[in-house]
Amino acid sequence: MCLSIPSKIIEILPDNYAIVDTMGVKRKVSLDLMPEPVNIGDYVLIHVGYAMTKLSEEDAIESIKVYEEILEKLDEEEGKLHKEVD
């Protein structure tokens, strides 16, 4: 399964690259496959190092909230497993 977490463009680089922030992790991605122009502050979905789709800030923030809820649930489950093992 492949999940694409919305990433915010924080810097546009030469040669059609950008630096994005994905839930606090910054990385360089290619903009070569983007069907439309992007700007700093836009949210994009990334697949194997390529920005593929731009999405609205509202949709991006909602998606990030869902991912954060998933991570919280996984942390809770992991904590329960550790208590059961101890």
PDB file of N, CA, C and O in Angstrom:
ATOM      1  N   MET A   1       0.844  -1.171   0.000  1.00  0.00           N
ATOM      2  CA  MET A   1       0.000   0.000   0.000  1.00  0.00           C
ATOM      3  C   MET A   1       0.888   1.231   0.000  1.00  0.00           C
ATOM      4  O   MET A   1       1.929   1.259   0.657  1.00  0.00           O
ATOM      5  N   CYS A   2       0.479   2.224  -0.724  1.00  0.00           N
ATOM      6  CA  CYS A   2       1.242   3.455  -0.832  1.00  0.00           C
ATOM      7  C   CYS A   2       0.364   4.614  -0.359  1.00  0.00           C
ATOM      8  O   CYS A   2      -0.742   4.813  -0.862  1.00  0.00           O
ATOM      9  N   LEU A   3       0.867   5.367   0.605  1.00  0.00           N
ATOM     10  CA  LEU A   3       0.159   6.548   1.084  1.00  0.00           C
ATOM     11  C   LEU A   3       0.908   7.782   0.638  1.00  0.00           C
ATOM     12  O   LEU A   3       2.135   7.836   0.726  1.00  0.00           O
ATOM     13  N   SER A   4       0.201   8.742   0.174  1.00  0.00           N
ATOM     14  CA  SER A   4       0.820  10.007  -0.201  1.00  0.00           C
ATOM     15  C   SER A   4       0.302  11.072   0.751  1.00  0.00           C
ATOM     16  O   SER A   4      -0.889  11.384   0.775  1.00  0.00           O
ATOM     17  N   ILE A   5       1.207  11.614   1.524  1.00  0.00           N
ATOM     18  CA  ILE A   5       0.855  12.622   2.521  1.00  0.00           C
ATOM     19  C   ILE A   5       1.040  14.001   1.883  1.00  0.00           C
ATOM     20  O   ILE A   5       2.071  14.255   1.260  1.00  0.00           O
ATOM     21  N   PRO A   6       0.076  14.877   2.028  1.00  0.00           N
ATOM     22  CA  PRO A   6       0.237  16.220   1.461  1.00  0.00           C
ATOM     23  C   PRO A   6       1.511  16.889   1.983  1.00  0.00           C
ATOM     24  O   PRO A   6       1.819  16.838   3.174  1.00  0.00           O
ATOM     25  N   SER A   7       2.225  17.502   1.078  1.00  0.00           N
ATOM     26  CA  SER A   7       3.479  18.177   1.408  1.00  0.00           C
ATOM     27  C   SER A   7       3.399  19.624   0.955  1.00  0.00           C
ATOM     28  O   SER A   7       2.874  19.929  -0.116  1.00  0.00           O
ATOM     29  N   LYS A   8       3.931  20.512   1.790  1.00  0.00           N
ATOM     30  CA  LYS A   8       3.870  21.936   1.489  1.00  0.00           C
ATOM     31  C   LYS A   8       5.176  22.384   0.835  1.00  0.00           C
ATOM     32  O   LYS A   8       6.264  22.094   1.333  1.00  0.00           O
ATOM     33  N   ILE A   9       5.055  23.084  -0.269  1.00  0.00           N
ATOM     34  CA  ILE A   9       6.246  23.602  -0.952  1.00  0.00           C
ATOM     35  C   ILE A   9       6.778  24.788  -0.151  1.00  0.00           C
ATOM     36  O   ILE A   9       6.073  25.770   0.083  1.00  0.00           O
ATOM     37  N   ILE A  10       8.044  24.670   0.264  1.00  0.00           N
ATOM     38  CA  ILE A  10       8.632  25.755   1.059  1.00  0.00           C
ATOM     39  C   ILE A  10       9.734  26.490   0.305  1.00  0.00           C
ATOM     40  O   ILE A  10      10.155  27.571   0.715  1.00  0.00           O
ATOM     41  N   GLU A  11      10.204  25.902  -0.803  1.00  0.00           N
ATOM     42  CA  GLU A  11      11.233  26.579  -1.594  1.00  0.00           C
ATOM     43  C   GLU A  11      11.202  26.038  -3.025  1.00  0.00           C
ATOM     44  O   GLU A  11      11.105  24.829  -3.237  1.00  0.00           O
ATOM     45  N   ILE A  12      11.283  26.926  -3.982  1.00  0.00           N
ATOM     46  CA  ILE A  12      11.404  26.520  -5.388  1.00  0.00           C
ATOM     47  C   ILE A  12      12.879  26.604  -5.757  1.00  0.00           C
ATOM     48  O   ILE A  12      13.528  27.623  -5.519  1.00  0.00           O
ATOM     49  N   LEU A  13      13.410  25.526  -6.343  1.00  0.00           N
ATOM     50  CA  LEU A  13      14.820  25.460  -6.709  1.00  0.00           C
ATOM     51  C   LEU A  13      14.979  25.517  -8.217  1.00  0.00           C
ATOM     52  O   LEU A  13      14.007  25.327  -8.947  1.00  0.00           O
ATOM     53  N   PRO A  14      16.196  25.777  -8.697  1.00  0.00           N
ATOM     54  CA  PRO A  14      16.440  25.734 -10.141  1.00  0.00           C
ATOM     55  C   PRO A  14      16.206  24.323 -10.702  1.00  0.00           C
ATOM     56  O   PRO A  14      16.123  23.348  -9.955  1.00  0.00           O
ATOM     57  N   ASP A  15      16.105  24.243 -11.994  1.00  0.00           N
ATOM     58  CA  ASP A  15      15.962  22.971 -12.720  1.00  0.00           C
ATOM     59  C   ASP A  15      14.696  22.205 -12.349  1.00  0.00           C
ATOM     60  O   ASP A  15      14.681  20.975 -12.373  1.00  0.00           O
ATOM     61  N   ASN A  16      13.641  22.929 -12.008  1.00  0.00           N
ATOM     62  CA  ASN A  16      12.326  22.348 -11.757  1.00  0.00           C
ATOM     63  C   ASN A  16      12.271  21.427 -10.535  1.00  0.00           C
ATOM     64  O   ASN A  16      11.614  20.386 -10.559  1.00  0.00           O
ATOM     65  N   TYR A  17      12.963  21.824  -9.477  1.00  0.00           N
ATOM     66  CA  TYR A  17      12.917  21.110  -8.209  1.00  0.00           C
ATOM     67  C   TYR A  17      12.317  22.019  -7.144  1.00  0.00           C
ATOM     68  O   TYR A  17      12.240  23.235  -7.315  1.00  0.00           O
ATOM     69  N   ALA A  18      11.896  21.408  -6.048  1.00  0.00           N
ATOM     70  CA  ALA A  18      11.375  22.167  -4.918  1.00  0.00           C
ATOM     71  C   ALA A  18      11.731  21.450  -3.620  1.00  0.00           C
ATOM     72  O   ALA A  18      11.965  20.242  -3.602  1.00  0.00           O
ATOM     73  N   ILE A  19      11.766  22.215  -2.544  1.00  0.00           N
ATOM     74  CA  ILE A  19      11.886  21.632  -1.206  1.00  0.00           C
ATOM     75  C   ILE A  19      10.489  21.642  -0.613  1.00  0.00           C
ATOM     76  O   ILE A  19       9.803  22.664  -0.624  1.00  0.00           O
ATOM     77  N   VAL A  20      10.077  20.494  -0.095  1.00  0.00           N
ATOM     78  CA  VAL A  20       8.752  20.386   0.512  1.00  0.00           C
ATOM     79  C   VAL A  20       8.893  19.973   1.968  1.00  0.00           C
ATOM     80  O   VAL A  20       9.903  19.403   2.380  1.00  0.00           O
ATOM     81  N   ASP A  21       7.858  20.273   2.728  1.00  0.00           N
ATOM     82  CA  ASP A  21       7.766  19.863   4.131  1.00  0.00           C
ATOM     83  C   ASP A  21       6.619  18.875   4.245  1.00  0.00           C
ATOM     84  O   ASP A  21       5.459  19.207   4.000  1.00  0.00           O
ATOM     85  N   THR A  22       6.975  17.644   4.626  1.00  0.00           N
ATOM     86  CA  THR A  22       5.971  16.596   4.807  1.00  0.00           C
ATOM     87  C   THR A  22       5.898  16.256   6.283  1.00  0.00           C
ATOM     88  O   THR A  22       6.710  15.476   6.782  1.00  0.00           O
ATOM     89  N   MET A  23       4.952  16.820   6.974  1.00  0.00           N
ATOM     90  CA  MET A  23       4.766  16.596   8.409  1.00  0.00           C
ATOM     91  C   MET A  23       6.078  16.783   9.173  1.00  0.00           C
ATOM     92  O   MET A  23       6.427  15.974  10.033  1.00  0.00           O
ATOM     93  N   GLY A  24       6.797  17.856   8.848  1.00  0.00           N
ATOM     94  CA  GLY A  24       8.033  18.190   9.550  1.00  0.00           C
ATOM     95  C   GLY A  24       9.304  17.664   8.919  1.00  0.00           C
ATOM     96  O   GLY A  24      10.399  18.035   9.343  1.00  0.00           O
ATOM     97  N   VAL A  25       9.187  16.809   7.915  1.00  0.00           N
ATOM     98  CA  VAL A  25      10.353  16.272   7.219  1.00  0.00           C
ATOM     99  C   VAL A  25      10.521  17.035   5.907  1.00  0.00           C
ATOM    100  O   VAL A  25       9.602  17.106   5.091  1.00  0.00           O
ATOM    101  N   LYS A  26      11.710  17.602   5.723  1.00  0.00           N
ATOM    102  CA  LYS A  26      11.968  18.375   4.501  1.00  0.00           C
ATOM    103  C   LYS A  26      12.750  17.529   3.506  1.00  0.00           C
ATOM    104  O   LYS A  26      13.687  16.816   3.866  1.00  0.00           O
ATOM    105  N   ARG A  27      12.334  17.628   2.234  1.00  0.00           N
ATOM    106  CA  ARG A  27      13.048  16.878   1.204  1.00  0.00           C
ATOM    107  C   ARG A  27      12.896  17.551  -0.145  1.00  0.00           C
ATOM    108  O   ARG A  27      11.999  18.363  -0.372  1.00  0.00           O
ATOM    109  N   LYS A  28      13.811  17.180  -1.034  1.00  0.00           N
ATOM    110  CA  LYS A  28      13.842  17.739  -2.379  1.00  0.00           C
ATOM    111  C   LYS A  28      13.022  16.842  -3.301  1.00  0.00           C
ATOM    112  O   LYS A  28      13.172  15.621  -3.282  1.00  0.00           O
ATOM    113  N   VAL A  29      12.148  17.459  -4.112  1.00  0.00           N
ATOM    114  CA  VAL A  29      11.334  16.694  -5.055  1.00  0.00           C
ATOM    115  C   VAL A  29      11.406  17.340  -6.433  1.00  0.00           C
ATOM    116  O   VAL A  29      11.697  18.529  -6.570  1.00  0.00           O
ATOM    117  N   SER A  30      11.140  16.546  -7.424  1.00  0.00           N
ATOM    118  CA  SER A  30      11.079  17.048  -8.801  1.00  0.00           C
ATOM    119  C   SER A  30       9.667  17.550  -9.111  1.00  0.00           C
ATOM    120  O   SER A  30       8.675  16.978  -8.660  1.00  0.00           O
ATOM    121  N   LEU A  31       9.602  18.605  -9.873  1.00  0.00           N
ATOM    122  CA  LEU A  31       8.313  19.139 -10.326  1.00  0.00           C
ATOM    123  C   LEU A  31       8.045  18.766 -11.789  1.00  0.00           C
ATOM    124  O   LEU A  31       7.088  19.260 -12.385  1.00  0.00           O
ATOM    125  N   ASP A  32       8.873  17.908 -12.366  1.00  0.00           N
ATOM    126  CA  ASP A  32       8.771  17.578 -13.793  1.00  0.00           C
ATOM    127  C   ASP A  32       7.423  16.986 -14.193  1.00  0.00           C
ATOM    128  O   ASP A  32       7.001  17.157 -15.337  1.00  0.00           O
ATOM    129  N   LEU A  33       6.739  16.301 -13.291  1.00  0.00           N
ATOM    130  CA  LEU A  33       5.478  15.652 -13.652  1.00  0.00           C
ATOM    131  C   LEU A  33       4.243  16.460 -13.241  1.00  0.00           C
ATOM    132  O   LEU A  33       3.113  16.002 -13.406  1.00  0.00           O
ATOM    133  N   MET A  34       4.463  17.642 -12.714  1.00  0.00           N
ATOM    134  CA  MET A  34       3.318  18.477 -12.313  1.00  0.00           C
ATOM    135  C   MET A  34       2.609  19.000 -13.565  1.00  0.00           C
ATOM    136  O   MET A  34       3.245  19.556 -14.460  1.00  0.00           O
ATOM    137  N   PRO A  35       1.288  18.816 -13.618  1.00  0.00           N
ATOM    138  CA  PRO A  35       0.540  19.290 -14.787  1.00  0.00           C
ATOM    139  C   PRO A  35       0.238  20.788 -14.754  1.00  0.00           C
ATOM    140  O   PRO A  35      -0.267  21.342 -15.730  1.00  0.00           O
ATOM    141  N   GLU A  36       0.547  21.441 -13.635  1.00  0.00           N
ATOM    142  CA  GLU A  36       0.272  22.869 -13.523  1.00  0.00           C
ATOM    143  C   GLU A  36       1.375  23.529 -12.693  1.00  0.00           C
ATOM    144  O   GLU A  36       2.064  22.845 -11.937  1.00  0.00           O
ATOM    145  N   PRO A  37       1.547  24.818 -12.820  1.00  0.00           N
ATOM    146  CA  PRO A  37       2.575  25.507 -12.042  1.00  0.00           C
ATOM    147  C   PRO A  37       2.265  25.462 -10.550  1.00  0.00           C
ATOM    148  O   PRO A  37       1.101  25.405 -10.154  1.00  0.00           O
ATOM    149  N   VAL A  38       3.303  25.488  -9.732  1.00  0.00           N
ATOM    150  CA  VAL A  38       3.133  25.539  -8.280  1.00  0.00           C
ATOM    151  C   VAL A  38       3.940  26.704  -7.727  1.00  0.00           C
ATOM    152  O   VAL A  38       4.870  27.202  -8.360  1.00  0.00           O
ATOM    153  N   ASN A  39       3.555  27.121  -6.527  1.00  0.00           N
ATOM    154  CA  ASN A  39       4.227  28.230  -5.857  1.00  0.00           C
ATOM    155  C   ASN A  39       4.530  27.847  -4.417  1.00  0.00           C
ATOM    156  O   ASN A  39       4.001  26.866  -3.896  1.00  0.00           O
ATOM    157  N   ILE A  40       5.373  28.621  -3.794  1.00  0.00           N
ATOM    158  CA  ILE A  40       5.652  28.422  -2.375  1.00  0.00           C
ATOM    159  C   ILE A  40       4.333  28.543  -1.615  1.00  0.00           C
ATOM    160  O   ILE A  40       3.552  29.467  -1.840  1.00  0.00           O
ATOM    161  N   GLY A  41       4.105  27.595  -0.717  1.00  0.00           N
ATOM    162  CA  GLY A  41       2.873  27.573   0.070  1.00  0.00           C
ATOM    163  C   GLY A  41       1.821  26.620  -0.473  1.00  0.00           C
ATOM    164  O   GLY A  41       0.868  26.286   0.231  1.00  0.00           O
ATOM    165  N   ASP A  42       1.980  26.174  -1.720  1.00  0.00           N
ATOM    166  CA  ASP A  42       1.048  25.200  -2.288  1.00  0.00           C
ATOM    167  C   ASP A  42       1.288  23.823  -1.662  1.00  0.00           C
ATOM    168  O   ASP A  42       2.389  23.516  -1.206  1.00  0.00           O
ATOM    169  N   TYR A  43       0.245  23.011  -1.651  1.00  0.00           N
ATOM    170  CA  TYR A  43       0.349  21.625  -1.191  1.00  0.00           C
ATOM    171  C   TYR A  43       0.316  20.698  -2.396  1.00  0.00           C
ATOM    172  O   TYR A  43      -0.452  20.902  -3.337  1.00  0.00           O
ATOM    173  N   VAL A  44       1.160  19.680  -2.349  1.00  0.00           N
ATOM    174  CA  VAL A  44       1.229  18.703  -3.434  1.00  0.00           C
ATOM    175  C   VAL A  44       1.270  17.297  -2.855  1.00  0.00           C
ATOM    176  O   VAL A  44       1.620  17.096  -1.692  1.00  0.00           O
ATOM    177  N   LEU A  45       0.908  16.335  -3.683  1.00  0.00           N
ATOM    178  CA  LEU A  45       1.088  14.923  -3.347  1.00  0.00           C
ATOM    179  C   LEU A  45       2.313  14.436  -4.091  1.00  0.00           C
ATOM    180  O   LEU A  45       2.544  14.813  -5.240  1.00  0.00           O
ATOM    181  N   ILE A  46       3.102  13.593  -3.430  1.00  0.00           N
ATOM    182  CA  ILE A  46       4.384  13.150  -3.984  1.00  0.00           C
ATOM    183  C   ILE A  46       4.386  11.636  -4.128  1.00  0.00           C
ATOM    184  O   ILE A  46       3.857  10.915  -3.283  1.00  0.00           O
ATOM    185  N   HIS A  47       4.985  11.176  -5.201  1.00  0.00           N
ATOM    186  CA  HIS A  47       5.181   9.739  -5.415  1.00  0.00           C
ATOM    187  C   HIS A  47       6.596   9.535  -5.928  1.00  0.00           C
ATOM    188  O   HIS A  47       6.991  10.117  -6.938  1.00  0.00           O
ATOM    189  N   VAL A  48       7.343   8.721  -5.240  1.00  0.00           N
ATOM    190  CA  VAL A  48       8.740   8.381  -5.546  1.00  0.00           C
ATOM    191  C   VAL A  48       9.577   9.601  -5.964  1.00  0.00           C
ATOM    192  O   VAL A  48      10.310   9.560  -6.952  1.00  0.00           O
ATOM    193  N   GLY A  49       9.454  10.646  -5.214  1.00  0.00           N
ATOM    194  CA  GLY A  49      10.297  11.821  -5.441  1.00  0.00           C
ATOM    195  C   GLY A  49       9.778  12.831  -6.441  1.00  0.00           C
ATOM    196  O   GLY A  49      10.443  13.826  -6.730  1.00  0.00           O
ATOM    197  N   TYR A  50       8.603  12.584  -6.965  1.00  0.00           N
ATOM    198  CA  TYR A  50       7.999  13.507  -7.932  1.00  0.00           C
ATOM    199  C   TYR A  50       6.694  14.072  -7.373  1.00  0.00           C
ATOM    200  O   TYR A  50       5.837  13.318  -6.911  1.00  0.00           O
ATOM    201  N   ALA A  51       6.544  15.376  -7.412  1.00  0.00           N
ATOM    202  CA  ALA A  51       5.258  15.990  -7.100  1.00  0.00           C
ATOM    203  C   ALA A  51       4.328  15.663  -8.259  1.00  0.00           C
ATOM    204  O   ALA A  51       4.666  15.865  -9.425  1.00  0.00           O
ATOM    205  N   MET A  52       3.128  15.144  -7.909  1.00  0.00           N
ATOM    206  CA  MET A  52       2.224  14.654  -8.954  1.00  0.00           C
ATOM    207  C   MET A  52       0.956  15.490  -9.097  1.00  0.00           C
ATOM    208  O   MET A  52       0.436  15.655 -10.200  1.00  0.00           O
ATOM    209  N   THR A  53       0.466  16.014  -7.986  1.00  0.00           N
ATOM    210  CA  THR A  53      -0.829  16.680  -7.980  1.00  0.00           C
ATOM    211  C   THR A  53      -0.833  17.810  -6.964  1.00  0.00           C
ATOM    212  O   THR A  53      -0.295  17.676  -5.865  1.00  0.00           O
ATOM    213  N   LYS A  54      -1.438  18.907  -7.337  1.00  0.00           N
ATOM    214  CA  LYS A  54      -1.621  20.000  -6.386  1.00  0.00           C
ATOM    215  C   LYS A  54      -2.996  19.836  -5.756  1.00  0.00           C
ATOM    216  O   LYS A  54      -3.943  19.432  -6.431  1.00  0.00           O
ATOM    217  N   LEU A  55      -3.113  20.147  -4.462  1.00  0.00           N
ATOM    218  CA  LEU A  55      -4.414  20.081  -3.820  1.00  0.00           C
ATOM    219  C   LEU A  55      -4.630  21.343  -2.988  1.00  0.00           C
ATOM    220  O   LEU A  55      -3.689  22.055  -2.640  1.00  0.00           O
ATOM    221  N   SER A  56      -5.883  21.589  -2.686  1.00  0.00           N
ATOM    222  CA  SER A  56      -6.212  22.808  -1.950  1.00  0.00           C
ATOM    223  C   SER A  56      -5.672  22.724  -0.528  1.00  0.00           C
ATOM    224  O   SER A  56      -5.494  21.636   0.019  1.00  0.00           O
ATOM    225  N   GLU A  57      -5.415  23.888   0.060  1.00  0.00           N
ATOM    226  CA  GLU A  57      -4.934  23.926   1.435  1.00  0.00           C
ATOM    227  C   GLU A  57      -5.938  23.267   2.371  1.00  0.00           C
ATOM    228  O   GLU A  57      -5.554  22.553   3.297  1.00  0.00           O
ATOM    229  N   GLU A  58      -7.220  23.506   2.131  1.00  0.00           N
ATOM    230  CA  GLU A  58      -8.262  22.914   2.971  1.00  0.00           C
ATOM    231  C   GLU A  58      -8.198  21.382   2.931  1.00  0.00           C
ATOM    232  O   GLU A  58      -8.234  20.732   3.976  1.00  0.00           O
ATOM    233  N   ASP A  59      -8.103  20.811   1.736  1.00  0.00           N
ATOM    234  CA  ASP A  59      -8.020  19.353   1.610  1.00  0.00           C
ATOM    235  C   ASP A  59      -6.724  18.821   2.220  1.00  0.00           C
ATOM    236  O   ASP A  59      -6.722  17.772   2.864  1.00  0.00           O
ATOM    237  N   ALA A  60      -5.626  19.543   2.018  1.00  0.00           N
ATOM    238  CA  ALA A  60      -4.338  19.105   2.561  1.00  0.00           C
ATOM    239  C   ALA A  60      -4.381  19.071   4.084  1.00  0.00           C
ATOM    240  O   ALA A  60      -3.954  18.090   4.693  1.00  0.00           O
ATOM    241  N   ILE A  61      -4.883  20.109   4.693  1.00  0.00           N
ATOM    242  CA  ILE A  61      -4.938  20.179   6.153  1.00  0.00           C
ATOM    243  C   ILE A  61      -5.854  19.095   6.710  1.00  0.00           C
ATOM    244  O   ILE A  61      -5.539  18.487   7.734  1.00  0.00           O
ATOM    245  N   GLU A  62      -6.965  18.851   6.060  1.00  0.00           N
ATOM    246  CA  GLU A  62      -7.864  17.782   6.496  1.00  0.00           C
ATOM    247  C   GLU A  62      -7.175  16.418   6.399  1.00  0.00           C
ATOM    248  O   GLU A  62      -7.289  15.594   7.306  1.00  0.00           O
ATOM    249  N   SER A  63      -6.461  16.185   5.295  1.00  0.00           N
ATOM    250  CA  SER A  63      -5.739  14.912   5.137  1.00  0.00           C
ATOM    251  C   SER A  63      -4.661  14.751   6.198  1.00  0.00           C
ATOM    252  O   SER A  63      -4.497  13.665   6.754  1.00  0.00           O
ATOM    253  N   ILE A  64      -3.927  15.815   6.483  1.00  0.00           N
ATOM    254  CA  ILE A  64      -2.864  15.757   7.495  1.00  0.00           C
ATOM    255  C   ILE A  64      -3.470  15.447   8.867  1.00  0.00           C
ATOM    256  O   ILE A  64      -2.885  14.687   9.640  1.00  0.00           O
ATOM    257  N   LYS A  65      -4.623  16.021   9.173  1.00  0.00           N
ATOM    258  CA  LYS A  65      -5.291  15.722  10.448  1.00  0.00           C
ATOM    259  C   LYS A  65      -5.627  14.241  10.541  1.00  0.00           C
ATOM    260  O   LYS A  65      -5.455  13.629  11.596  1.00  0.00           O
ATOM    261  N   VAL A  66      -6.105  13.662   9.444  1.00  0.00           N
ATOM    262  CA  VAL A  66      -6.435  12.228   9.440  1.00  0.00           C
ATOM    263  C   VAL A  66      -5.176  11.393   9.664  1.00  0.00           C
ATOM    264  O   VAL A  66      -5.201  10.426  10.425  1.00  0.00           O
ATOM    265  N   TYR A  67      -4.069  11.763   9.000  1.00  0.00           N
ATOM    266  CA  TYR A  67      -2.811  11.028   9.204  1.00  0.00           C
ATOM    267  C   TYR A  67      -2.350  11.129  10.647  1.00  0.00           C
ATOM    268  O   TYR A  67      -1.871  10.149  11.218  1.00  0.00           O
ATOM    269  N   GLU A  68      -2.491  12.309  11.238  1.00  0.00           N
ATOM    270  CA  GLU A  68      -2.094  12.483  12.633  1.00  0.00           C
ATOM    271  C   GLU A  68      -2.951  11.621  13.557  1.00  0.00           C
ATOM    272  O   GLU A  68      -2.442  11.062  14.528  1.00  0.00           O
ATOM    273  N   GLU A  69      -4.243  11.509  13.263  1.00  0.00           N
ATOM    274  CA  GLU A  69      -5.111  10.648  14.056  1.00  0.00           C
ATOM    275  C   GLU A  69      -4.698   9.187  13.921  1.00  0.00           C
ATOM    276  O   GLU A  69      -4.705   8.442  14.900  1.00  0.00           O
ATOM    277  N   ILE A  70      -4.340   8.783  12.716  1.00  0.00           N
ATOM    278  CA  ILE A  70      -3.882   7.403  12.496  1.00  0.00           C
ATOM    279  C   ILE A  70      -2.617   7.137  13.311  1.00  0.00           C
ATOM    280  O   ILE A  70      -2.496   6.094  13.954  1.00  0.00           O
ATOM    281  N   LEU A  71      -1.675   8.083  13.282  1.00  0.00           N
ATOM    282  CA  LEU A  71      -0.427   7.916  14.035  1.00  0.00           C
ATOM    283  C   LEU A  71      -0.699   7.831  15.537  1.00  0.00           C
ATOM    284  O   LEU A  71      -0.084   7.028  16.237  1.00  0.00           O
ATOM    285  N   GLU A  72      -1.622   8.660  16.029  1.00  0.00           N
ATOM    286  CA  GLU A  72      -1.970   8.605  17.452  1.00  0.00           C
ATOM    287  C   GLU A  72      -2.540   7.239  17.812  1.00  0.00           C
ATOM    288  O   GLU A  72      -2.174   6.666  18.838  1.00  0.00           O
ATOM    289  N   LYS A  73      -3.432   6.714  16.978  1.00  0.00           N
ATOM    290  CA  LYS A  73      -4.030   5.396  17.239  1.00  0.00           C
ATOM    291  C   LYS A  73      -2.965   4.304  17.215  1.00  0.00           C
ATOM    292  O   LYS A  73      -2.979   3.403  18.053  1.00  0.00           O
ATOM    293  N   LEU A  74      -2.038   4.381  16.253  1.00  0.00           N
ATOM    294  CA  LEU A  74      -0.970   3.392  16.184  1.00  0.00           C
ATOM    295  C   LEU A  74      -0.085   3.458  17.422  1.00  0.00           C
ATOM    296  O   LEU A  74       0.322   2.427  17.959  1.00  0.00           O
ATOM    297  N   ASP A  75       0.213   4.679  17.874  1.00  0.00           N
ATOM    298  CA  ASP A  75       1.009   4.832  19.096  1.00  0.00           C
ATOM    299  C   ASP A  75       0.284   4.234  20.296  1.00  0.00           C
ATOM    300  O   ASP A  75       0.899   3.573  21.133  1.00  0.00           O
ATOM    301  N   GLU A  76      -1.035   4.467  20.379  1.00  0.00           N
ATOM    302  CA  GLU A  76      -1.821   3.900  21.476  1.00  0.00           C
ATOM    303  C   GLU A  76      -1.774   2.376  21.433  1.00  0.00           C
ATOM    304  O   GLU A  76      -1.577   1.724  22.458  1.00  0.00           O
ATOM    305  N   GLU A  77      -1.956   1.815  20.241  1.00  0.00           N
ATOM    306  CA  GLU A  77      -1.936   0.356  20.091  1.00  0.00           C
ATOM    307  C   GLU A  77      -0.564  -0.203  20.446  1.00  0.00           C
ATOM    308  O   GLU A  77      -0.465  -1.241  21.099  1.00  0.00           O
ATOM    309  N   GLU A  78       0.493   0.482  20.019  1.00  0.00           N
ATOM    310  CA  GLU A  78       1.844   0.027  20.327  1.00  0.00           C
ATOM    311  C   GLU A  78       2.081   0.076  21.835  1.00  0.00           C
ATOM    312  O   GLU A  78       2.707  -0.821  22.399  1.00  0.00           O
ATOM    313  N   GLY A  79       1.583   1.120  22.480  1.00  0.00           N
ATOM    314  CA  GLY A  79       1.710   1.229  23.934  1.00  0.00           C
ATOM    315  C   GLY A  79       1.000   0.091  24.638  1.00  0.00           C
ATOM    316  O   GLY A  79       1.507  -0.437  25.627  1.00  0.00           O
ATOM    317  N   LYS A  80      -0.176  -0.296  24.141  1.00  0.00           N
ATOM    318  CA  LYS A  80      -0.921  -1.417  24.718  1.00  0.00           C
ATOM    319  C   LYS A  80      -0.144  -2.717  24.555  1.00  0.00           C
ATOM    320  O   LYS A  80      -0.102  -3.541  25.470  1.00  0.00           O
ATOM    321  N   LEU A  81       0.475  -2.900  23.384  1.00  0.00           N
ATOM    322  CA  LEU A  81       1.243  -4.115  23.141  1.00  0.00           C
ATOM    323  C   LEU A  81       2.432  -4.209  24.089  1.00  0.00           C
ATOM    324  O   LEU A  81       2.735  -5.280  24.615  1.00  0.00           O
ATOM    325  N   HIS A  82       3.112  -3.065  24.306  1.00  0.00           N
ATOM    326  CA  HIS A  82       4.268  -3.067  25.212  1.00  0.00           C
ATOM    327  C   HIS A  82       3.827  -3.401  26.634  1.00  0.00           C
ATOM    328  O   HIS A  82       4.538  -4.115  27.341  1.00  0.00           O
ATOM    329  N   LYS A  83       2.667  -2.900  27.069  1.00  0.00           N
ATOM    330  CA  LYS A  83       2.177  -3.196  28.413  1.00  0.00           C
ATOM    331  C   LYS A  83       1.838  -4.675  28.546  1.00  0.00           C
ATOM    332  O   LYS A  83       2.067  -5.279  29.594  1.00  0.00           O
ATOM    333  N   GLU A  84       1.286  -5.262  27.470  1.00  0.00           N
ATOM    334  CA  GLU A  84       0.940  -6.680  27.507  1.00  0.00           C
ATOM    335  C   GLU A  84       2.182  -7.560  27.579  1.00  0.00           C
ATOM    336  O   GLU A  84       2.159  -8.608  28.224  1.00  0.00           O
ATOM    337  N   VAL A  85       3.266  -7.146  26.923  1.00  0.00           N
ATOM    338  CA  VAL A  85       4.499  -7.927  26.898  1.00  0.00           C
ATOM    339  C   VAL A  85       5.232  -7.810  28.229  1.00  0.00           C
ATOM    340  O   VAL A  85       5.831  -8.778  28.696  1.00  0.00           O
ATOM    341  N   ASP A  86       5.186  -6.626  28.841  1.00  0.00           N
ATOM    342  CA  ASP A  86       5.906  -6.404  30.116  1.00  0.00           C
ATOM    343  C   ASP A  86       5.304  -7.148  31.248  1.00  0.00           C
ATOM    344  O   ASP A  86       5.794  -7.062  32.374  1.00  0.00           O
TER     345      ASP A  86
END
